[in-house]
Amino acid sequence: MTLSTRCFSAFALILLLLPASHVLAAGACGSPATPISAVQGQGDTSPLAGQGVTVEGILTFDARMDGGFSGFYLQQADSETDNNPETSEALFVYTRKKTGEPGERLRVTASVKEFHGLTELANVRSITACGSAPLPRAQVLTLLWPNALESFENMRVKVAQPLTIIDSWNLARYGELTLAAGDQVVPTEYLQPGPQAAQISHRNRQQRLLLDDGRGVRQPNPIPWPPGGLNGKNTVRSGDKIHELLGILDYRFGAWRLQPKKPPVFEPVNTRPPAPARPEDPHVRVMTMNLENYFNGNGEGEGFPTTRGATTAPTLEIQRRRLVEALRRPDPDILAVTELENDGYSDTSAIAQLARALGPQWAFVETPGADGSDQIRTGLLYRSDRIVAETPAERLNTGLFSQRGRPPLAQTFRPEGQRISIQIVVPHLKSKSCRGAKGDNRDRNDGQGCYAKRRTRAAHALVEWIEQLPPIPDLAGTLITGDLNSYFQEEPLQVLQHAGFTSMVHHFHPCTAQQCDHYTYRYKGEKGSLDYALASAALKARVLEAQTWAINADEPRALGYKNNLPGTTASPWRSSDHNPVIIDIRL
């Protein structure tokens, strides 16, 4: 269905000039028929839409099984194509009639229809089996550009090179994986917001292919990918490679997808990493993690469902066990957490129960009455056998944070038996979701999403507040660590960097379009960092290492605690949707 400057063969033109009754007549196998390329036409839609045609071709893929697409794919024999590399030689035939099987030549009389961008035959009047025939050669896909793909619509194809898995959001829902030539990085990780960043993101979306499962059912059971079924030990991670992709190039629901003839080969190149080892030099380890809505009902096993998080007490227990496993393995001294239920500090509060689950050595910072009215808040927990909490904690709950938002938390700590201390500030800025966005908080199409202005104002307020905090003797410096909901080159990060704070993960592990090994989040196929450890100028020289631990963002969301697939009950993998940030500081 692409533009072509070439003419149809004289034979095809004669067929198109025949009266409709001649074209509709089913006829015998081998009788004149409309070429499939003529049905596909020269543009994005068929010139014969709404008309009746008779075509003859080879059944290449049968999707009439239970849960399938209620039809099959029909492709012109290699010897009968129009030899035009810009036109497709295949159609989808929408029918439940049972005639035919793969490798059989069929003669079909039906009406041409456009269905959400897919050219198909529907209202099938007759299907005649014409004997076996060799399958058409699979065409080689080398560039995943829409204009190139259009000419292969519904045809047998194979992908010349391995592709990279960049998203698994719909794996359990529809059996889909999103593939690209390589991993895709959020443009505002390495470019300032603006038209160029928006253009690159648009191009990223166009250079993708979905690996489908040949079925149209929701919640397929078993989950088709990886081969053998998804579970806690048999995972497929974004960043992994897929080889030997062979099947039908399909267009459904606004996306190009491959319906595979056979399972492709999965190569787990992005394997699950161990927890980062602690340095040999004396240091304090700080770990930051978004808990993905840790809510504990009423704290007594009831009060479910809550507005967020686990919906039952047993589900909460699974969530807690998995979070504890993730938070314990790197052996941190201090934990900064976001998306924690804002329900006070009593024995039944979410933070108190999390501390107990971590172990008897764990304590938490309290700021009663200063936590704001949001459903979630930030929090700090620490190993009381290693770390001393010094001055009383403070919250920024004035100005921009007086009516809405999550008040940032500040607390000073020092290692047991030492004099030098560190000030830790934990913010959680407004998300990029556009719900309720008005005025200058709307999406400006510059790559930052909605509420960029609000996040920028919050960053300014955060800097001013830190500067006004009471002076602390023997302070090594300040660490801002939490979820800023902003990628590295976006305006809030620029504000903090201009104030003298350095993203230490980016300092040790720079992120470019070609290589970005440390990130905390994946969204719609692009990866980048929303969570940070930002050191003040005084603290920067004391930082030994800063890194992310890739336990969550690359894993399928189907492995989350709500699904409780086999092998996941006490696993750190996909314990949240954000990767944690880990920073080691010499004090």
N, C-alpha and C positions, 0 to 999 in steps of 0.2 A: 504494500500500500504506500509506496514512496513515489516521489516525483521521478519521472524518467523522460529523457529526451529521445529515447529509442521508440521506434514504432512496434506495434504488435505485428506478429506474422500475418501474412495475407489470410491464412486459414482462420486465425483468431478474429480478424476483422469481418470476414464473411459470417462467422458464427454470430457475432454481435449484431449484424444487420438482419439476421433471420427474424421472422415474426416470433412473438413470444410463444405461441402455441408450438412452434417447431422446437424451441429451446426447452420447453417444459416436457415435451414428450420423452418418456423414460428411455425408450429404444432398447436395442440389444447391446450387450457388452461390445465395445469396440466401435460402436456407431459414433458419429460426430458428437462432441460434447463441448461445453464452454470451458476453455482453459481456466484453471484455478487462478492463475496470475491475472486474468481478465476480471475475475470476480473481485480480487483484492484491489485492482485499480491502480491509478497513478497518484492518488492523494491519501489523506489520512482516513478517508471513509470510502466505502465501495461505491463506484458509479452505478452499480446494479442493486443498491439497497432497496428492498421492497419488491423486487422482481423475482420471478421464478427462474431457476436454472437447472440444468443437468450437468453434473461434473463426473469425472472418472479419475480415480487415484488410488493410492495404496494406504490402507489403514496402518498408521505407525504407532499409535498409542491409544489404548482403550480405557476410558474413564467412566464406564457404565457400571462399575461395581458399586456395592452398597457404600454410601458416603462419598462417591465420586462426583464428577461434574455432569453426569447425565449426558454423556456424549462421547465422541471419539475424534481423533485428529486424522485428517485425510491429506495426503501429499501427492503431488504430481510425480509420476515416474521420472527418473533422471533423463530418459531418452525423449521425454515429451515436454520438457521445460522450455521457456521462451529464451533461454540463454541470456537473460538480463539480470545481472547481479544486483540490481536495485529493486527487484520485485519479489514478493513472497510467493512461494509455490504451494502453500498449504492453507487449510481451513479447519476450523472446529465445526463439527456437525453435532448440533444439539438434538438428541433423540434418545429414547429408551428402547427403540427397536433393537433386537438382539443380533441381527444379521452381521456377520463379519468378525474377523479376529486379526490381530497384528500379523502383517505379512500377506494379507489378502487384498486383492484388487476389488474395489467396489464402485458401482455406478449409483449415484445418488441424485434424486430429484427433490428439490426443496426450495425454500425462499431465502433470499439473502437478507441478513439482518445485522445491524450494528448494536452490540451489547456492551455498554460502558467502555467503548474503545476497542473492543474485540470484534473483528469481522467473523461472522459465523453463518452457517446454514441452519435454518429452523423450519418448523412446520413441514417436516419431511414427509413426502408423498410416497416415495418408494426407495428401497435399497436393494440392489441386485448384486449378488456375489459373482465375481468374474474369474475366480481361480487365484492360486497363489502367485506371488510376485516378490522379487527381492526388495528389501527396504531401500529407500533412497539413501544416498550417502549423507552422512551427518556433515553439515556445514561448519566450518571452523570459526568460532568467535574469537577475535583478538582485541577489539576495542569495545568497551561497554558504553557506547554513546547511543542516545535514543534514535538518532537518524540512521545509524547503522543497524540497530536492532530491528527497526520497523521492517526492513526487507527480509528478515528471518522469522517473522511472526508465524507461529504454529508449526514451524519446520523442525526437523531433527537437527540438533546442533551439538557440538562438543566444544569445550573451552580449552584453548591451547595451553594456558598456563594455570598453575594453582592459584586459587583465590583465597582471600583472607576473610574470616568471619568477623564482622564488625558489630553485629547486633543479634540478640536472641530473645527480644522482648516478647515476640509472638510464638515462641517455640512450643510452649505447652498449650496455647490457645488455638493455634491454627497449624502447627507443624512446620513453621517457617524459620529460616535463618537468613539474615541479610549478609550478602557477600560483596566484596569490592576487590579491586586489583591490589590494594594494600590498606593498612589501617588508616583511618581518617581522623584527623585532629581538629578540634574546634578552632576555627580560624582566629578567634580573639584570644587564643592562647599565645599566639606569636605575632599577630598583627593588631594594630590599634583599631577600635571599632570604626566602621564606615562602609562605604559602598564596596570596596575591594573585599573586605571580610564577608559581607553578605553575598557577594558574587561567588566567592570560593565555596561557601556553604551550599549555595544553590547548585554549583557544579558537582560538589560531593554527592548530593542527593541524586543527581542524574546518572552518576557513574556507579550504579549498584545493580545487583541481580539477586532476587530472592530464590533460595533453594526451597522448593515446596515439597509436598509429599504425595501429590497426585490425587488428593482428596479435598472435599469441601466441608468437612465436619469440624465442629468446635471441640476442644479438649480431646484430641485423639488419644486413644489408649491402646497400646503403649505410645508414649511420646516417640516419634520416629527417629529423631536424631539425638545423639550419635547412634550408629548401628548397635543393637543390643538394648536400646532403651536408656533414657536418662535416669540416673539415680545418683546418690551421694558419692559413689566411687567411679561411676562412668559418666563423666561430664563432658561438655563441649564448651570451651571458653572463647570469648571474643579474643581475636589475635591468633587463634589456631588457623591452620591451612586446610583447604579441601582440594583434592586432586581428582582427575578422571571424571569430570562432570560431563555427562552424556544424557541427552533426553530431548524433550520438546520445549521450545521457547514459547512461553505462554504470556498473555497479557490479561491480568485480572485485577480488579479493585485498585486500579491506578498504578500498577507496578508490573515491571517485567519480572518473570519468574521462570525457573527451570523445573519442569515436571520430569524427574529422573527416570530413565529406563531401568537403571540398576543403582544400588547404593554407591555413592562416591567414596573415595578413600579419605579418611580424616587423619590429619597429621597434628598431634598435640604439641605444637612448638611453643605455646604460651602455657607451660606447665605450672601447676600450683607451687608457689614459692614457700620455703620455710620462713618462720619468723626471723626478722633480722637479728643477727647476733649482736650482743652488747660489746662496745669497745673495751679494750684492756685498760685504758687510762681511766682514772677515777672520773665519774660523771654522774649527772642526773638524767634519767630518761623520761621524757614527756611524750605521751601518746594522746592524739586527738581523734575522736571518732563520732560521726553522726550515727545515733542509735536507731534511726528509722522508726520513730514513734514508740518509745518504750513506755507503755502505760500498764498499770498493774491493778485495774479495777478498783475495788475499795480497799485493797491490801489484805483482805481476809478471805480470799478465794471466791469472792462474789463481786457484784457490781459490773458484770459484763452483759452486753458489749459496751465498751466505752466509745467515745467519739473517734478515737484513733487506736492503732495498734492491735494487739491480740483481741479476739472476740470471745474467747473462753478461757477459763483457768488452765486447762491442760495445754492450750496453745501458748499461753503466757509462759508456762514452765519450759516449753521447748524454746521459745524465744530467749528466755533468760539463760538457759544452759548454753545456747549457742553464742550469745553475747559474752558470757563469762569466759568461754573457751577462747574467743577472739581477743578479749581484753587481757587475759592472763598470759598467753603464749609469749608475747614480746617482753614480758617481765618489766612493765613500766613502774616508775616511782610515783608519777603523777598522771592522772587521767583527766582530760578535758573533754566533756561530752556535750552534744547538742541533740535536739529532739527528745528531751527527757520530759516526762509528764510534770506539769507545774501544779503539784499537789502538796506542797509544804515539806516538812522535815520530820514528821512524827515517825514512829516505828513502822507504821503502815504505808508510808510514802514510797514512791517509786525509787528515789535515790537511796533511802535507808535499806530497802530490800535488795537493791543492786549491790550495795556495799557489803551486806551480810553474805550474799552469794559469792562475792569475790574472795572473802575470807576474813578472819578475825583481825588481821592487821590493817584492814582498810577503814578509813574514816572519810567523812565528806564535809565540805564547806557549807555553812548555813548563812542565809541572808533573809530571815523571815520578815514578811511585810514589804519587801523591796523587789519582789520578783515579777511584778507586772501582772497583767490580766490575760495574757496569751495562754493558750492551752499547753504550750510547751515552753521550756526554758533551757538555759545552759547550766552546766554544773561542773564541779571540780571534786574529784576524789583523790586520795593519796595514801601511800603506805605509811602509817603512823609509826612503824618501827624503823623507818629510814628517814622520814621527812617531818619537819616541824612547820606547822602553819603559824605564821607570825602575826602581823597586825590584823585587826578585824577586816573581814572581807567587805567589799563595797560593790554596789550596783549603780549603773548609770540609768536612772529612771526619771530624768527631767528632760525638758525640751522635746526633741523628736521622739524620745522613748517614754514620754510621760503618758501618752494616750494609747499608743499602739506599738507594736514591735516587741522584741524580746530584750530586756535590759541586759547589757553586757556585764559580766562578772569579773572582778579583779581581786586577787589574793597574792600575798607575798609568802614564799616558802624558802626554807633553807635546809640543807642536809643535816641530819642529826650530828651534833658535835662540831659543826662548822660555823663560821661567822658570816661568810658571804651568802647573800640571798638572791632570789630571782622573783620578779613580779610577773605573774601570769594573768593575762586578760583574755576572756572567752566571749566573743561575739557570735551572733547568728543573725545575719542580715536577711532582709526580705527576699523571698524566692522570685524566680523569673516568671512564674505563672501570671497570666494576664487577667485573672479573675478580679473584677472590680477596678481595673486600671483606668484612670482618667487623666486628661490633660497631658502634662509632660512625663507622666509615668507610663503612657502607652508605648507600645513597641515602635521604635523609630527606624526599624529595619536596618540597623547598623551592626547587628550581631549580638547585642546585649540583652535582648528580650525586654520584657516589661519591668517597670519599677527601677530602671537604671538610675534615674535621678534620685529616687528615694534612697537607694543604696549608697549613692555618692554622698548625699547629705549626711547619712549615717556614718560614713567613714570620716568625714570632717568632724562630726560631733565626737566620735571616738577619740580622735587625735587630741582635740581640745580637752576632753575629760582626762585623758592620761597625763597631759601636761599639768593639769590642775590638781592631781592627786598629791596627798602629803608626801614630802620628801622622805626617803627611807635610807638610813645609814647602811653602809656596806652593801649597797645594791649593785649586783653585776649588770643588770639591765632588765629590759622588759621584753616579754614574748607575747605577741598577739597570736592566739591559736584558736581556730574554730571554723565554722562554715560561713563563708562570706558570699556564697551564691554568685560569685563573679569569677570569670576566667582571668588569667594573669595580666593581659593587656587592657582589661576593661577599666573604666574610670575609678571605681572604688579602690582598686589595687594601685592605680597611679597616685591617688591621694595619699595612701599609706606609704608608698615608696618615697614620695616627695617629702614626707615627714621623717624620713630616715629609717624606715623599717624595710628589711630585706626578706623576701621569700626564700627561706633557706633550702627548700627542696629544689626550687629553680636555680638557686646558686650552685648547688652541687650537681644537679641533673637538668641542664637546660632543655627546654621543650621547643622543638621546631616542627615544621610540617612533615619533615622526613623521619624524624626520630623523637619520640616522646615516651620514654620508658616509665616515668613516674607521674601518675595522675590519680585522681580520686573518684572520677565519675564518668559514666557513659550515658549519653542521651541521644536517642534517635540515630545511632550509628557513629557519633563523633565522641571522642574522648578528650578530657581536659581536667583541670583541677578547680574545684570549688572550695576545698578545705586547705588551710594553710598553717604554717608555723613561721611567723614573721618576727625576726629578731631586730631589736633596736641596734643602733650603731655601736653602742658599748658592748652589747651582748654578742654581736656577730662573730667577733674574733674567738669567742669561747666555744662556738659550736663545732663539734667534732664531725657530725654527720646529720643529715636530714633526708628522709626518704619516705616513700609510701610503701604499704604492704598490700599487694594485689590479691585480696581475699574475697572481694565483693563485686566490684563494678564489672568484671569480666565474666562472672558466673551467670547462668540463666536465672531469671527471677523465679522460675519454677522450682528452684532449689531453696527458696525462702522458707521460713519457719511455718508459714500458713499452710503449705502443701504437705510438709512432713514426708517427703519421699524417702524410700529406704536408704539408710546410711547417712541421714542428715540430722538426727536427733541431737547430737552433741558436737556437731561440726562447726568450725568457724567459717566455712565457705558459704557465702551469701547470707551471713548473719545480719547484714544490713545492705543498703544499696550504695553506700560510699566506702571507698577504701580508707583505712586509717592513715594518719600522718604520724611519723615517729621521729623525734629529734633528740640527740644526745648532746648534753651541754657540760662542759668542764667548769666547775665552780671552785 
